[in-house]
Amino acid sequence: MKTFDYTMVVWKESEGYVSKCPELGVASCGESINEAAENLKEAVELYLENAEVLGLLGDVEESLTTREKFTSHVEISMQ
């Protein structure tokens, strides 16, 4: 059994919370942070199951098994 480690980003929007896994481009949503997180977990699991069936798991495996990840908040001002 392999263990995959993915990044989860969650942010508030006017109608709820959006969650996204940047490594896979998979997104979900929910009415709370916890619901958005759980929904993303389910979406990522389904994505990985389908990738395995299609023989594409190797294409994303490295990004989900590396322990060296860096995330940051960057602000840009526009006039």
mmCIF file of the N, C-alpha and C atoms, coordinates in Angstrom:
data_MODEL
# 
_entry.id   MODEL 
# 
loop_
_atom_site.group_PDB 
_atom_site.id 
_atom_site.type_symbol 
_atom_site.label_atom_id 
_atom_site.label_alt_id 
_atom_site.label_comp_id 
_atom_site.label_asym_id 
_atom_site.label_entity_id 
_atom_site.label_seq_id 
_atom_site.pdbx_PDB_ins_code 
_atom_site.Cartn_x 
_atom_site.Cartn_y 
_atom_site.Cartn_z 
_atom_site.occupancy 
_atom_site.B_iso_or_equiv 
_atom_site.pdbx_formal_charge 
_atom_site.auth_seq_id 
_atom_site.auth_comp_id 
_atom_site.auth_asym_id 
_atom_site.auth_atom_id 
_atom_site.pdbx_PDB_model_num 
ATOM 1   N N  . MET A 1 1  ? 0.844   -1.183 0.000   1.00 0.00 ? 1  MET A N  1 
ATOM 2   C CA . MET A 1 1  ? 0.000   0.000  0.000   1.00 0.00 ? 1  MET A CA 1 
ATOM 3   C C  . MET A 1 1  ? 0.887   1.243  0.000   1.00 0.00 ? 1  MET A C  1 
ATOM 4   N N  . LYS A 1 2  ? 0.589   2.168  -0.870  1.00 0.00 ? 2  LYS A N  1 
ATOM 5   C CA . LYS A 1 2  ? 1.331   3.419  -0.944  1.00 0.00 ? 2  LYS A CA 1 
ATOM 6   C C  . LYS A 1 2  ? 0.580   4.512  -0.194  1.00 0.00 ? 2  LYS A C  1 
ATOM 7   N N  . THR A 1 3  ? 1.342   5.407  0.394   1.00 0.00 ? 3  THR A N  1 
ATOM 8   C CA . THR A 1 3  ? 0.751   6.552  1.072   1.00 0.00 ? 3  THR A CA 1 
ATOM 9   C C  . THR A 1 3  ? 1.034   7.793  0.236   1.00 0.00 ? 3  THR A C  1 
ATOM 10  N N  . PHE A 1 4  ? -0.003  8.544  -0.062  1.00 0.00 ? 4  PHE A N  1 
ATOM 11  C CA . PHE A 1 4  ? 0.138   9.769  -0.842  1.00 0.00 ? 4  PHE A CA 1 
ATOM 12  C C  . PHE A 1 4  ? -0.087  10.977 0.062   1.00 0.00 ? 4  PHE A C  1 
ATOM 13  N N  . ASP A 1 5  ? 0.724   11.990 -0.120  1.00 0.00 ? 5  ASP A N  1 
ATOM 14  C CA . ASP A 1 5  ? 0.687   13.203 0.691   1.00 0.00 ? 5  ASP A CA 1 
ATOM 15  C C  . ASP A 1 5  ? 0.386   14.374 -0.245  1.00 0.00 ? 5  ASP A C  1 
ATOM 16  N N  . TYR A 1 6  ? -0.809  14.939 -0.132  1.00 0.00 ? 6  TYR A N  1 
ATOM 17  C CA . TYR A 1 6  ? -1.166  16.035 -1.031  1.00 0.00 ? 6  TYR A CA 1 
ATOM 18  C C  . TYR A 1 6  ? -1.386  17.325 -0.243  1.00 0.00 ? 6  TYR A C  1 
ATOM 19  N N  . THR A 1 7  ? -1.256  18.423 -0.945  1.00 0.00 ? 7  THR A N  1 
ATOM 20  C CA . THR A 1 7  ? -1.466  19.742 -0.367  1.00 0.00 ? 7  THR A CA 1 
ATOM 21  C C  . THR A 1 7  ? -2.935  20.108 -0.505  1.00 0.00 ? 7  THR A C  1 
ATOM 22  N N  . MET A 1 8  ? -3.487  20.696 0.542   1.00 0.00 ? 8  MET A N  1 
ATOM 23  C CA . MET A 1 8  ? -4.867  21.166 0.505   1.00 0.00 ? 8  MET A CA 1 
ATOM 24  C C  . MET A 1 8  ? -4.873  22.666 0.783   1.00 0.00 ? 8  MET A C  1 
ATOM 25  N N  . VAL A 1 9  ? -5.510  23.401 -0.095  1.00 0.00 ? 9  VAL A N  1 
ATOM 26  C CA . VAL A 1 9  ? -5.700  24.839 0.092   1.00 0.00 ? 9  VAL A CA 1 
ATOM 27  C C  . VAL A 1 9  ? -7.197  25.069 0.207   1.00 0.00 ? 9  VAL A C  1 
ATOM 28  N N  . VAL A 1 10 ? -7.621  25.789 1.234   1.00 0.00 ? 10 VAL A N  1 
ATOM 29  C CA . VAL A 1 10 ? -9.045  26.078 1.431   1.00 0.00 ? 10 VAL A CA 1 
ATOM 30  C C  . VAL A 1 10 ? -9.200  27.581 1.601   1.00 0.00 ? 10 VAL A C  1 
ATOM 31  N N  . TRP A 1 11 ? -10.181 28.151 0.907   1.00 0.00 ? 11 TRP A N  1 
ATOM 32  C CA . TRP A 1 11 ? -10.444 29.575 1.064   1.00 0.00 ? 11 TRP A CA 1 
ATOM 33  C C  . TRP A 1 11 ? -11.939 29.838 1.086   1.00 0.00 ? 11 TRP A C  1 
ATOM 34  N N  . LYS A 1 12 ? -12.289 30.952 1.705   1.00 0.00 ? 12 LYS A N  1 
ATOM 35  C CA . LYS A 1 12 ? -13.688 31.362 1.856   1.00 0.00 ? 12 LYS A CA 1 
ATOM 36  C C  . LYS A 1 12 ? -14.137 32.129 0.634   1.00 0.00 ? 12 LYS A C  1 
ATOM 37  N N  . GLU A 1 13 ? -15.306 31.787 0.140   1.00 0.00 ? 13 GLU A N  1 
ATOM 38  C CA . GLU A 1 13 ? -15.969 32.558 -0.904  1.00 0.00 ? 13 GLU A CA 1 
ATOM 39  C C  . GLU A 1 13 ? -17.341 32.952 -0.378  1.00 0.00 ? 13 GLU A C  1 
ATOM 40  N N  . SER A 1 14 ? -18.068 33.751 -1.115  1.00 0.00 ? 14 SER A N  1 
ATOM 41  C CA . SER A 1 14 ? -19.338 34.282 -0.628  1.00 0.00 ? 14 SER A CA 1 
ATOM 42  C C  . SER A 1 14 ? -20.357 33.192 -0.310  1.00 0.00 ? 14 SER A C  1 
ATOM 43  N N  . GLU A 1 15 ? -20.320 32.080 -1.004  1.00 0.00 ? 15 GLU A N  1 
ATOM 44  C CA . GLU A 1 15 ? -21.311 31.020 -0.820  1.00 0.00 ? 15 GLU A CA 1 
ATOM 45  C C  . GLU A 1 15 ? -20.775 29.809 -0.069  1.00 0.00 ? 15 GLU A C  1 
ATOM 46  N N  . GLY A 1 16 ? -19.600 29.879 0.514   1.00 0.00 ? 16 GLY A N  1 
ATOM 47  C CA . GLY A 1 16 ? -19.053 28.725 1.225   1.00 0.00 ? 16 GLY A CA 1 
ATOM 48  C C  . GLY A 1 16 ? -17.544 28.695 1.124   1.00 0.00 ? 16 GLY A C  1 
ATOM 49  N N  . TYR A 1 17 ? -16.980 27.495 1.141   1.00 0.00 ? 17 TYR A N  1 
ATOM 50  C CA . TYR A 1 17 ? -15.536 27.303 1.106   1.00 0.00 ? 17 TYR A CA 1 
ATOM 51  C C  . TYR A 1 17 ? -15.149 26.457 -0.098  1.00 0.00 ? 17 TYR A C  1 
ATOM 52  N N  . VAL A 1 18 ? -14.044 26.814 -0.711  1.00 0.00 ? 18 VAL A N  1 
ATOM 53  C CA . VAL A 1 18 ? -13.490 26.072 -1.839  1.00 0.00 ? 18 VAL A CA 1 
ATOM 54  C C  . VAL A 1 18 ? -12.223 25.389 -1.356  1.00 0.00 ? 18 VAL A C  1 
ATOM 55  N N  . SER A 1 19 ? -12.019 24.152 -1.757  1.00 0.00 ? 19 SER A N  1 
ATOM 56  C CA . SER A 1 19 ? -10.802 23.422 -1.422  1.00 0.00 ? 19 SER A CA 1 
ATOM 57  C C  . SER A 1 19 ? -10.157 22.933 -2.710  1.00 0.00 ? 19 SER A C  1 
ATOM 58  N N  . LYS A 1 20 ? -8.825  22.938 -2.739  1.00 0.00 ? 20 LYS A N  1 
ATOM 59  C CA . LYS A 1 20 ? -8.121  22.545 -3.955  1.00 0.00 ? 20 LYS A CA 1 
ATOM 60  C C  . LYS A 1 20 ? -6.835  21.813 -3.621  1.00 0.00 ? 20 LYS A C  1 
ATOM 61  N N  . CYS A 1 21 ? -6.516  20.820 -4.425  1.00 0.00 ? 21 CYS A N  1 
ATOM 62  C CA . CYS A 1 21 ? -5.241  20.107 -4.371  1.00 0.00 ? 21 CYS A CA 1 
ATOM 63  C C  . CYS A 1 21 ? -4.427  20.584 -5.571  1.00 0.00 ? 21 CYS A C  1 
ATOM 64  N N  . PRO A 1 22 ? -3.425  21.450 -5.348  1.00 0.00 ? 22 PRO A N  1 
ATOM 65  C CA . PRO A 1 22 ? -2.678  21.994 -6.484  1.00 0.00 ? 22 PRO A CA 1 
ATOM 66  C C  . PRO A 1 22 ? -1.863  20.960 -7.251  1.00 0.00 ? 22 PRO A C  1 
ATOM 67  N N  . GLU A 1 23 ? -1.415  19.886 -6.597  1.00 0.00 ? 23 GLU A N  1 
ATOM 68  C CA . GLU A 1 23 ? -0.631  18.872 -7.312  1.00 0.00 ? 23 GLU A CA 1 
ATOM 69  C C  . GLU A 1 23 ? -1.441  18.200 -8.420  1.00 0.00 ? 23 GLU A C  1 
ATOM 70  N N  . LEU A 1 24 ? -2.738  18.039 -8.193  1.00 0.00 ? 24 LEU A N  1 
ATOM 71  C CA . LEU A 1 24 ? -3.584  17.325 -9.148  1.00 0.00 ? 24 LEU A CA 1 
ATOM 72  C C  . LEU A 1 24 ? -4.539  18.223 -9.918  1.00 0.00 ? 24 LEU A C  1 
ATOM 73  N N  . GLY A 1 25 ? -4.725  19.444 -9.448  1.00 0.00 ? 25 GLY A N  1 
ATOM 74  C CA . GLY A 1 25 ? -5.713  20.319 -10.072 1.00 0.00 ? 25 GLY A CA 1 
ATOM 75  C C  . GLY A 1 25 ? -7.133  19.916 -9.724  1.00 0.00 ? 25 GLY A C  1 
ATOM 76  N N  . VAL A 1 26 ? -7.303  19.168 -8.641  1.00 0.00 ? 26 VAL A N  1 
ATOM 77  C CA . VAL A 1 26 ? -8.621  18.702 -8.197  1.00 0.00 ? 26 VAL A CA 1 
ATOM 78  C C  . VAL A 1 26 ? -9.177  19.701 -7.193  1.00 0.00 ? 26 VAL A C  1 
ATOM 79  N N  . ALA A 1 27 ? -10.447 20.037 -7.321  1.00 0.00 ? 27 ALA A N  1 
ATOM 80  C CA . ALA A 1 27 ? -11.074 21.000 -6.416  1.00 0.00 ? 27 ALA A CA 1 
ATOM 81  C C  . ALA A 1 27 ? -12.422 20.475 -5.955  1.00 0.00 ? 27 ALA A C  1 
ATOM 82  N N  . SER A 1 28 ? -12.873 21.014 -4.830  1.00 0.00 ? 28 SER A N  1 
ATOM 83  C CA . SER A 1 28 ? -14.192 20.695 -4.301  1.00 0.00 ? 28 SER A CA 1 
ATOM 84  C C  . SER A 1 28 ? -14.672 21.895 -3.495  1.00 0.00 ? 28 SER A C  1 
ATOM 85  N N  . CYS A 1 29 ? -15.750 21.709 -2.739  1.00 0.00 ? 29 CYS A N  1 
ATOM 86  C CA . CYS A 1 29 ? -16.280 22.818 -1.951  1.00 0.00 ? 29 CYS A CA 1 
ATOM 87  C C  . CYS A 1 29 ? -17.134 22.271 -0.815  1.00 0.00 ? 29 CYS A C  1 
ATOM 88  N N  . GLY A 1 30 ? -17.571 23.165 0.052   1.00 0.00 ? 30 GLY A N  1 
ATOM 89  C CA . GLY A 1 30 ? -18.438 22.788 1.153   1.00 0.00 ? 30 GLY A CA 1 
ATOM 90  C C  . GLY A 1 30 ? -18.925 24.014 1.886   1.00 0.00 ? 30 GLY A C  1 
ATOM 91  N N  . GLU A 1 31 ? -19.872 23.806 2.781   1.00 0.00 ? 31 GLU A N  1 
ATOM 92  C CA . GLU A 1 31 ? -20.435 24.916 3.545   1.00 0.00 ? 31 GLU A CA 1 
ATOM 93  C C  . GLU A 1 31 ? -19.565 25.296 4.740   1.00 0.00 ? 31 GLU A C  1 
ATOM 94  N N  . SER A 1 32 ? -18.597 24.441 5.100   1.00 0.00 ? 32 SER A N  1 
ATOM 95  C CA . SER A 1 32 ? -17.656 24.725 6.182   1.00 0.00 ? 32 SER A CA 1 
ATOM 96  C C  . SER A 1 32 ? -16.260 24.303 5.729   1.00 0.00 ? 32 SER A C  1 
ATOM 97  N N  . ILE A 1 33 ? -15.248 24.712 6.488   1.00 0.00 ? 33 ILE A N  1 
ATOM 98  C CA . ILE A 1 33 ? -13.887 24.291 6.156   1.00 0.00 ? 33 ILE A CA 1 
ATOM 99  C C  . ILE A 1 33 ? -13.783 22.772 6.221   1.00 0.00 ? 33 ILE A C  1 
ATOM 100 N N  . ASN A 1 34 ? -14.351 22.192 7.264   1.00 0.00 ? 34 ASN A N  1 
ATOM 101 C CA . ASN A 1 34 ? -14.283 20.732 7.416   1.00 0.00 ? 34 ASN A CA 1 
ATOM 102 C C  . ASN A 1 34 ? -14.988 20.000 6.274   1.00 0.00 ? 34 ASN A C  1 
ATOM 103 N N  . GLU A 1 35 ? -16.142 20.485 5.875   1.00 0.00 ? 35 GLU A N  1 
ATOM 104 C CA . GLU A 1 35 ? -16.872 19.845 4.777   1.00 0.00 ? 35 GLU A CA 1 
ATOM 105 C C  . GLU A 1 35 ? -16.094 19.972 3.473   1.00 0.00 ? 35 GLU A C  1 
ATOM 106 N N  . ALA A 1 36 ? -15.530 21.142 3.217   1.00 0.00 ? 36 ALA A N  1 
ATOM 107 C CA . ALA A 1 36 ? -14.727 21.338 2.006   1.00 0.00 ? 36 ALA A CA 1 
ATOM 108 C C  . ALA A 1 36 ? -13.512 20.421 2.008   1.00 0.00 ? 36 ALA A C  1 
ATOM 109 N N  . ALA A 1 37 ? -12.884 20.244 3.173   1.00 0.00 ? 37 ALA A N  1 
ATOM 110 C CA . ALA A 1 37 ? -11.720 19.366 3.296   1.00 0.00 ? 37 ALA A CA 1 
ATOM 111 C C  . ALA A 1 37 ? -12.106 17.906 3.058   1.00 0.00 ? 37 ALA A C  1 
ATOM 112 N N  . GLU A 1 38 ? -13.192 17.466 3.665   1.00 0.00 ? 38 GLU A N  1 
ATOM 113 C CA . GLU A 1 38 ? -13.650 16.083 3.477   1.00 0.00 ? 38 GLU A CA 1 
ATOM 114 C C  . GLU A 1 38 ? -14.054 15.821 2.030   1.00 0.00 ? 38 GLU A C  1 
ATOM 115 N N  . ASN A 1 39 ? -14.730 16.782 1.421   1.00 0.00 ? 39 ASN A N  1 
ATOM 116 C CA . ASN A 1 39 ? -15.127 16.622 0.022   1.00 0.00 ? 39 ASN A CA 1 
ATOM 117 C C  . ASN A 1 39 ? -13.910 16.559 -0.898  1.00 0.00 ? 39 ASN A C  1 
ATOM 118 N N  . LEU A 1 40 ? -12.861 17.337 -0.585  1.00 0.00 ? 40 LEU A N  1 
ATOM 119 C CA . LEU A 1 40 ? -11.646 17.276 -1.393  1.00 0.00 ? 40 LEU A CA 1 
ATOM 120 C C  . LEU A 1 40 ? -10.960 15.931 -1.216  1.00 0.00 ? 40 LEU A C  1 
ATOM 121 N N  . LYS A 1 41 ? -10.910 15.436 -0.007  1.00 0.00 ? 41 LYS A N  1 
ATOM 122 C CA . LYS A 1 41 ? -10.297 14.126 0.233   1.00 0.00 ? 41 LYS A CA 1 
ATOM 123 C C  . LYS A 1 41 ? -10.977 13.057 -0.618  1.00 0.00 ? 41 LYS A C  1 
ATOM 124 N N  . GLU A 1 42 ? -12.302 13.075 -0.646  1.00 0.00 ? 42 GLU A N  1 
ATOM 125 C CA . GLU A 1 42 ? -13.047 12.119 -1.459  1.00 0.00 ? 42 GLU A CA 1 
ATOM 126 C C  . GLU A 1 42 ? -12.748 12.311 -2.951  1.00 0.00 ? 42 GLU A C  1 
ATOM 127 N N  . ALA A 1 43 ? -12.687 13.564 -3.396  1.00 0.00 ? 43 ALA A N  1 
ATOM 128 C CA . ALA A 1 43 ? -12.405 13.842 -4.809  1.00 0.00 ? 43 ALA A CA 1 
ATOM 129 C C  . ALA A 1 43 ? -11.003 13.370 -5.190  1.00 0.00 ? 43 ALA A C  1 
ATOM 130 N N  . VAL A 1 44 ? -10.024 13.581 -4.306  1.00 0.00 ? 44 VAL A N  1 
ATOM 131 C CA . VAL A 1 44 ? -8.657  13.135 -4.576  1.00 0.00 ? 44 VAL A CA 1 
ATOM 132 C C  . VAL A 1 44 ? -8.604  11.607 -4.626  1.00 0.00 ? 44 VAL A C  1 
ATOM 133 N N  . GLU A 1 45 ? -9.276  10.937 -3.697  1.00 0.00 ? 45 GLU A N  1 
ATOM 134 C CA . GLU A 1 45 ? -9.304  9.469  -3.704  1.00 0.00 ? 45 GLU A CA 1 
ATOM 135 C C  . GLU A 1 45 ? -9.896  8.939  -5.013  1.00 0.00 ? 45 GLU A C  1 
ATOM 136 N N  . LEU A 1 46 ? -10.993 9.538  -5.464  1.00 0.00 ? 46 LEU A N  1 
ATOM 137 C CA . LEU A 1 46 ? -11.606 9.115  -6.729  1.00 0.00 ? 46 LEU A CA 1 
ATOM 138 C C  . LEU A 1 46 ? -10.684 9.381  -7.912  1.00 0.00 ? 46 LEU A C  1 
ATOM 139 N N  . TYR A 1 47 ? -10.017 10.529 -7.893  1.00 0.00 ? 47 TYR A N  1 
ATOM 140 C CA . TYR A 1 47 ? -9.069  10.871 -8.953  1.00 0.00 ? 47 TYR A CA 1 
ATOM 141 C C  . TYR A 1 47 ? -7.961  9.826  -9.023  1.00 0.00 ? 47 TYR A C  1 
ATOM 142 N N  . LEU A 1 48 ? -7.399  9.473  -7.853  1.00 0.00 ? 48 LEU A N  1 
ATOM 143 C CA . LEU A 1 48 ? -6.301  8.501  -7.822  1.00 0.00 ? 48 LEU A CA 1 
ATOM 144 C C  . LEU A 1 48 ? -6.757  7.106  -8.234  1.00 0.00 ? 48 LEU A C  1 
ATOM 145 N N  . GLU A 1 49 ? -7.959  6.711  -7.830  1.00 0.00 ? 49 GLU A N  1 
ATOM 146 C CA . GLU A 1 49 ? -8.497  5.415  -8.251  1.00 0.00 ? 49 GLU A CA 1 
ATOM 147 C C  . GLU A 1 49 ? -8.636  5.359  -9.767  1.00 0.00 ? 49 GLU A C  1 
ATOM 148 N N  . ASN A 1 50 ? -9.154  6.423  -10.356 1.00 0.00 ? 50 ASN A N  1 
ATOM 149 C CA . ASN A 1 50 ? -9.303  6.472  -11.815 1.00 0.00 ? 50 ASN A CA 1 
ATOM 150 C C  . ASN A 1 50 ? -7.952  6.509  -12.511 1.00 0.00 ? 50 ASN A C  1 
ATOM 151 N N  . ALA A 1 51 ? -7.000  7.268  -11.952 1.00 0.00 ? 51 ALA A N  1 
ATOM 152 C CA . ALA A 1 51 ? -5.659  7.338  -12.535 1.00 0.00 ? 51 ALA A CA 1 
ATOM 153 C C  . ALA A 1 51 ? -5.008  5.957  -12.542 1.00 0.00 ? 51 ALA A C  1 
ATOM 154 N N  . GLU A 1 52 ? -5.232  5.190  -11.468 1.00 0.00 ? 52 GLU A N  1 
ATOM 155 C CA . GLU A 1 52 ? -4.669  3.840  -11.396 1.00 0.00 ? 52 GLU A CA 1 
ATOM 156 C C  . GLU A 1 52 ? -5.287  2.938  -12.461 1.00 0.00 ? 52 GLU A C  1 
ATOM 157 N N  . VAL A 1 53 ? -6.596  2.997  -12.594 1.00 0.00 ? 53 VAL A N  1 
ATOM 158 C CA . VAL A 1 53 ? -7.295  2.174  -13.596 1.00 0.00 ? 53 VAL A CA 1 
ATOM 159 C C  . VAL A 1 53 ? -6.817  2.509  -15.011 1.00 0.00 ? 53 VAL A C  1 
ATOM 160 N N  . LEU A 1 54 ? -6.579  3.786  -15.261 1.00 0.00 ? 54 LEU A N  1 
ATOM 161 C CA . LEU A 1 54 ? -6.161  4.234  -16.592 1.00 0.00 ? 54 LEU A CA 1 
ATOM 162 C C  . LEU A 1 54 ? -4.654  4.114  -16.816 1.00 0.00 ? 54 LEU A C  1 
ATOM 163 N N  . GLY A 1 55 ? -3.924  3.660  -15.804 1.00 0.00 ? 55 GLY A N  1 
ATOM 164 C CA . GLY A 1 55 ? -2.474  3.535  -15.943 1.00 0.00 ? 55 GLY A CA 1 
ATOM 165 C C  . GLY A 1 55 ? -1.734  4.849  -15.881 1.00 0.00 ? 55 GLY A C  1 
ATOM 166 N N  . LEU A 1 56 ? -2.325  5.855  -15.251 1.00 0.00 ? 56 LEU A N  1 
ATOM 167 C CA . LEU A 1 56 ? -1.733  7.192  -15.201 1.00 0.00 ? 56 LEU A CA 1 
ATOM 168 C C  . LEU A 1 56 ? -1.202  7.569  -13.823 1.00 0.00 ? 56 LEU A C  1 
ATOM 169 N N  . LEU A 1 57 ? -1.273  6.657  -12.871 1.00 0.00 ? 57 LEU A N  1 
ATOM 170 C CA . LEU A 1 57 ? -0.855  6.968  -11.507 1.00 0.00 ? 57 LEU A CA 1 
ATOM 171 C C  . LEU A 1 57 ? 0.614   7.371  -11.446 1.00 0.00 ? 57 LEU A C  1 
ATOM 172 N N  . GLY A 1 58 ? 1.446   6.756  -12.251 1.00 0.00 ? 58 GLY A N  1 
ATOM 173 C CA . GLY A 1 58 ? 2.869   7.095  -12.286 1.00 0.00 ? 58 GLY A CA 1 
ATOM 174 C C  . GLY A 1 58 ? 3.128   8.537  -12.665 1.00 0.00 ? 58 GLY A C  1 
ATOM 175 N N  . ASP A 1 59 ? 2.213   9.141  -13.432 1.00 0.00 ? 59 ASP A N  1 
ATOM 176 C CA . ASP A 1 59 ? 2.381   10.533 -13.859 1.00 0.00 ? 59 ASP A CA 1 
ATOM 177 C C  . ASP A 1 59 ? 2.279   11.518 -12.702 1.00 0.00 ? 59 ASP A C  1 
ATOM 178 N N  . VAL A 1 60 ? 1.569   11.162 -11.643 1.00 0.00 ? 60 VAL A N  1 
ATOM 179 C CA . VAL A 1 60 ? 1.368   12.083 -10.511 1.00 0.00 ? 60 VAL A CA 1 
ATOM 180 C C  . VAL A 1 60 ? 2.009   11.579 -9.220  1.00 0.00 ? 60 VAL A C  1 
ATOM 181 N N  . GLU A 1 61 ? 2.529   10.370 -9.244  1.00 0.00 ? 61 GLU A N  1 
ATOM 182 C CA . GLU A 1 61 ? 3.033   9.751  -8.027  1.00 0.00 ? 61 GLU A CA 1 
ATOM 183 C C  . GLU A 1 61 ? 4.145   10.551 -7.347  1.00 0.00 ? 61 GLU A C  1 
ATOM 184 N N  . GLU A 1 62 ? 5.097   11.060 -8.101  1.00 0.00 ? 62 GLU A N  1 
ATOM 185 C CA . GLU A 1 62 ? 6.211   11.786 -7.492  1.00 0.00 ? 62 GLU A CA 1 
ATOM 186 C C  . GLU A 1 62 ? 5.744   13.024 -6.729  1.00 0.00 ? 62 GLU A C  1 
ATOM 187 N N  . SER A 1 63 ? 4.798   13.754 -7.291  1.00 0.00 ? 63 SER A N  1 
ATOM 188 C CA . SER A 1 63 ? 4.321   14.961 -6.617  1.00 0.00 ? 63 SER A CA 1 
ATOM 189 C C  . SER A 1 63 ? 3.546   14.644 -5.344  1.00 0.00 ? 63 SER A C  1 
ATOM 190 N N  . LEU A 1 64 ? 3.054   13.413 -5.221  1.00 0.00 ? 64 LEU A N  1 
ATOM 191 C CA . LEU A 1 64 ? 2.266   13.025 -4.046  1.00 0.00 ? 64 LEU A CA 1 
ATOM 192 C C  . LEU A 1 64 ? 3.049   12.201 -3.027  1.00 0.00 ? 64 LEU A C  1 
ATOM 193 N N  . THR A 1 65 ? 4.294   11.880 -3.332  1.00 0.00 ? 65 THR A N  1 
ATOM 194 C CA . THR A 1 65 ? 5.094   11.098 -2.393  1.00 0.00 ? 65 THR A CA 1 
ATOM 195 C C  . THR A 1 65 ? 6.293   11.869 -1.853  1.00 0.00 ? 65 THR A C  1 
ATOM 196 N N  . THR A 1 66 ? 6.650   12.979 -2.480  1.00 0.00 ? 66 THR A N  1 
ATOM 197 C CA . THR A 1 66 ? 7.782   13.762 -1.986  1.00 0.00 ? 66 THR A CA 1 
ATOM 198 C C  . THR A 1 66 ? 7.418   14.447 -0.676  1.00 0.00 ? 66 THR A C  1 
ATOM 199 N N  . ARG A 1 67 ? 8.351   14.520 0.228   1.00 0.00 ? 67 ARG A N  1 
ATOM 200 C CA . ARG A 1 67 ? 8.143   15.207 1.510   1.00 0.00 ? 67 ARG A CA 1 
ATOM 201 C C  . ARG A 1 67 ? 8.642   16.642 1.436   1.00 0.00 ? 67 ARG A C  1 
ATOM 202 N N  . GLU A 1 68 ? 9.291   16.998 0.349   1.00 0.00 ? 68 GLU A N  1 
ATOM 203 C CA . GLU A 1 68 ? 9.845   18.340 0.216   1.00 0.00 ? 68 GLU A CA 1 
ATOM 204 C C  . GLU A 1 68 ? 8.877   19.212 -0.585  1.00 0.00 ? 68 GLU A C  1 
ATOM 205 N N  . LYS A 1 69 ? 8.056   19.950 0.145   1.00 0.00 ? 69 LYS A N  1 
ATOM 206 C CA . LYS A 1 69 ? 7.065   20.832 -0.471  1.00 0.00 ? 69 LYS A CA 1 
ATOM 207 C C  . LYS A 1 69 ? 7.158   22.197 0.196   1.00 0.00 ? 69 LYS A C  1 
ATOM 208 N N  . PHE A 1 70 ? 6.878   23.221 -0.546  1.00 0.00 ? 70 PHE A N  1 
ATOM 209 C CA . PHE A 1 70 ? 6.897   24.580 -0.020  1.00 0.00 ? 70 PHE A CA 1 
ATOM 210 C C  . PHE A 1 70 ? 5.646   25.287 -0.493  1.00 0.00 ? 70 PHE A C  1 
ATOM 211 N N  . THR A 1 71 ? 4.917   25.858 0.422   1.00 0.00 ? 71 THR A N  1 
ATOM 212 C CA . THR A 1 71 ? 3.767   26.682 0.064   1.00 0.00 ? 71 THR A CA 1 
ATOM 213 C C  . THR A 1 71 ? 3.934   28.048 0.712   1.00 0.00 ? 71 THR A C  1 
ATOM 214 N N  . SER A 1 72 ? 3.400   29.057 0.070   1.00 0.00 ? 72 SER A N  1 
ATOM 215 C CA . SER A 1 72 ? 3.553   30.416 0.571   1.00 0.00 ? 72 SER A CA 1 
ATOM 216 C C  . SER A 1 72 ? 2.382   31.267 0.106   1.00 0.00 ? 72 SER A C  1 
ATOM 217 N N  . HIS A 1 73 ? 2.165   32.314 0.821   1.00 0.00 ? 73 HIS A N  1 
ATOM 218 C CA . HIS A 1 73 ? 1.166   33.307 0.415   1.00 0.00 ? 73 HIS A CA 1 
ATOM 219 C C  . HIS A 1 73 ? 1.929   34.466 -0.219  1.00 0.00 ? 73 HIS A C  1 
ATOM 220 N N  . VAL A 1 74 ? 1.533   34.866 -1.404  1.00 0.00 ? 74 VAL A N  1 
ATOM 221 C CA . VAL A 1 74 ? 2.187   35.960 -2.112  1.00 0.00 ? 74 VAL A CA 1 
ATOM 222 C C  . VAL A 1 74 ? 1.137   37.006 -2.430  1.00 0.00 ? 74 VAL A C  1 
ATOM 223 N N  . GLU A 1 75 ? 1.466   38.251 -2.179  1.00 0.00 ? 75 GLU A N  1 
ATOM 224 C CA . GLU A 1 75 ? 0.513   39.345 -2.432  1.00 0.00 ? 75 GLU A CA 1 
ATOM 225 C C  . GLU A 1 75 ? 1.040   40.214 -3.573  1.00 0.00 ? 75 GLU A C  1 
ATOM 226 N N  . ILE A 1 76 ? 0.145   40.565 -4.478  1.00 0.00 ? 76 ILE A N  1 
ATOM 227 C CA . ILE A 1 76 ? 0.481   41.431 -5.612  1.00 0.00 ? 76 ILE A CA 1 
ATOM 228 C C  . ILE A 1 76 ? -0.482  42.599 -5.600  1.00 0.00 ? 76 ILE A C  1 
ATOM 229 N N  . SER A 1 77 ? 0.032   43.812 -5.695  1.00 0.00 ? 77 SER A N  1 
ATOM 230 C CA . SER A 1 77 ? -0.809  45.005 -5.755  1.00 0.00 ? 77 SER A CA 1 
ATOM 231 C C  . SER A 1 77 ? -0.923  45.457 -7.202  1.00 0.00 ? 77 SER A C  1 
ATOM 232 N N  . MET A 1 78 ? -2.139  45.791 -7.606  1.00 0.00 ? 78 MET A N  1 
ATOM 233 C CA . MET A 1 78 ? -2.373  46.274 -8.965  1.00 0.00 ? 78 MET A CA 1 
ATOM 234 C C  . MET A 1 78 ? -3.098  47.600 -8.901  1.00 0.00 ? 78 MET A C  1 
ATOM 235 N N  . GLN A 1 79 ? -2.769  48.465 -9.812  1.00 0.00 ? 79 GLN A N  1 
ATOM 236 C CA . GLN A 1 79 ? -3.429  49.770 -9.846  1.00 0.00 ? 79 GLN A CA 1 
ATOM 237 C C  . GLN A 1 79 ? -4.592  49.769 -10.780 1.00 0.00 ? 79 GLN A C  1 
# 
